[in-house]
Amino acid sequence: MKAWCENILVAVMISTLIEMLLPEGKSQKYIRVVIGIYIIFTILQPVLKFTNTSISLEDVLSKLQTQNSDIRDIENIEKDQEDYLKEIEENLKKEVN
């Protein structure tokens, strides 16, 4: 129990130090999310060990990357559909004239 509390305290101190060193900008909110996930994993570590659940930060990050690539694929499909609809619209305008 003492080691767990020490781990939480160290995680909070490290995250506070990192946040103080961060420049203002868009990347700051993403880094805060990663820091939050790190603190949550630190807090849940004993519970995950007790239930024999293995969750690593790498697993979470790989799932986030997969979701980001899926979102990019959807955006590309939407762009292709918009281009196709514009082409149809132009063809219809030519036929009408």
Phi, psi and omega in degrees: 000319180295317180296323179296315178297321177297318179298319178295316180299316178296317180298318180293319179295318178296316181295322178296317178298316179297316180297325178291329182275346183289138172283158177290143177156185183292326183291342183298319182290328178290321179293323177296324177296315180297318178297318178299318178297319178299315180293320179298316178297323179295319180291321184275356185308311179295324180294318180293324177293321181295321182270003182058031177269129181252106176234125179244160179298326178297321178298316181295315181295322179293324177293321177296320178295320178297317178296320178297319179291325176296319178296318178297321178297317179296318178297321178294320178296317179297320178295317177299320179295319178297317178298318180295319179294323177295321179295317178297317180299316179296319179295320178294320178297320179295320181292324181290320181282000000 
